[in-house]
Every structure is written in C-alpha cells, then in structure tokens.
Amino acid sequence: MPNPTATPSDSCTGPVRPPAPAPSAAPLAGVATMAASGLSNQVGAAIGSLAFPVIGPAGVVAVRQYVAALVLLAVGRPRPRDFTWAQWQPILGLAVVFGTMNLSLYTAIDRIGLGLAVTLEFLGPLTIALATARRRVDAFCAVIAAAGVVTLMRPQPSTDYLGLGLGLLAACCWASYILLNRSVGRRVPGAQGSATAAALSALMFLPVGVAVVLRQPPTAAAVGCAVAAGVLSSAVPYLADLFTLRRVPAQAFGLFMSVNPLLAALVGRIGLGQHLGWTQWASIAAVVAANTLSILVRRG
C-alpha cells in the first residue's frame, strides 16, 4: 500500500526526489525506520480487516482515506486556489486512483487474504520498473514474476477469481498512482498536490461513510480498527518515509519495498491465521525475487 511521499527508485516513485543522504546520517536508523514502516503498513491492513464483518472493506477504506487526508493536509498545507487547470488535471486523476486502489486492495484482502492481495498489488510498481528498463536481466525478472503470478492464478476449485481480479486492479491503480505522482511532482510544489488529492479522495468517500453508518451503525471496536488502519497504514508510513528518504539511498529504499509482499504474508499468517500453501509462498518469493534482482543489478 503506497504512500504519497514514497519515492524510491525502480519500484515506486513519488512527487519529490529526496536529496542524497548526508555522509553523517545514521544508516541503522534508516533501516530500522524502513522496517517499522513496512511492518506498520501491513499490521494496519490486518487490523483494518478485523472491522470487515461490521463495516465492510468500503467502510474501512473510507475511514483510512479520512485519516490520510488529515495527515497530508497538516503536512502539505496546500493552496488549491492557486492551482492552474494543468495542475488540477493530474491531482484529480490521483484522487480517483488513490481511492480506487485502496478499495480494490482491501476488498481483495477480504476475499483472498493479506499476503496474496499485497503480492498482486505489488505487480504495479514492478511492471513500471521492468517496462522502463532495457536490459536482458529485466526480461529475466519479468519471466520470474510472470511465473509467480501464473502459479497464483492457476485454476483450482477454491480459486476466488474476483478476489484475484481485484488484486490485479489494485496493481493497475498503483502503477497509475506512480505515473500520476510523477506528473503531480513536476507541476505542484512540495506535498501540496498529494495533500489535495488525498482530501478529494476523502470527500469522494463521504457518501460511503454515510451509507455504512445508515446501513448498520458501526461498533466502537470496528471504528477503532478502521482508525488504526488509517494511522498505521497511512500516517505512520508517510512520516517514516520522510525520515527514511533523508538517510538511505533511494535504491536501498526501493530494495526494502520489495519485502512488503513477504511481510504481508507473514502478518496474515501470524496475526490473522491465514495459511498459505507452498506454491503460494513460492509465488510470493518469485515476485519479491524479481524486484530484488532488478534493483540489485541496477545498483551494480
């Protein structure tokens, strides 16, 4: 689940390219922050899924969008009245993609589990990275990733094709999110564009929140889980990335991003009791390995 300021490298690019880390920066602090950010992201999604039986994935996403908007507005402090139409165009697209991405991902999590949903979503930035490269090793990485996806989606009596399709939709949205973030970053200074897009996305989810409340008044526990998902999967990673990108190289950040599908599978296994077969673990490993190999070779 991407963050508006995540800019790394070959797998995810955000609106502002961070400065090179200072030689005196503590690399261990950056690594620790990256680990905490990735774990927070997946734990937040797991906690949010506990509210699915009461308010559904749409209700959880609505609350998450509200939290993300509050955090980004506080940090970005946008001035929408000063934006031109050329600036508004990618911002509007980013707002739609942001909401669709989270809704499709959380619905996929509800149907196929955290590990598989996040793995499929991760194909978005991986595809962007491999599509922009021109090396033989990238073609090899694409084959590895494709083999993993084919294994994940092979027909079985228990296969949830809608859940798999929603995971792939989340991947397409994340790829679009990356491209739109690049455009927003070129046209709008600082985090103003991302903050405005998050606010618009939250506004679009206001009717969803109202419908959820009218259909079934949520319990305090369900609201708490949804808010925790917003904090842990939006606010914490956002602030952690601001800290990390000043202390580690962008490529190292991108390399660590590769571990997110594995983290998601582990959190799903330990926190939610979602068991995966060896073929599913192998598929997740293939996607992770493809992105890791691509970045390591590029670093070399």
Buried (B, 14 or more C-beta within 10 A) or exposed (E): BBBBBBBBBBBBBBBBEBEEBEEEEEEEEBBBBBBBBBBBBBBBBBBBBBBBEBBBBBBBBBBBBBBBBBBBBEBBEBEBEEBEEEBBBBBBBBBBBBBBBBBBBBBBBBBBBBBBBBBBBBBBBBBBBBEEBEEEBBEBBBEBBBBBBEBBBEEEEEEBEEBBBBBBBBBBBBBBBBBBBBBBBEBBBBBBBBBBBBBBBBBBBEEBBEBBBEEEEBEEEBBBBBBBBBBBBBBBBBBBBBBBBBBBBBBBBBBBBBBBBBBBBBBBBEBBEBEBEEEBBBBBBBBBBBBBBBBEBBEE
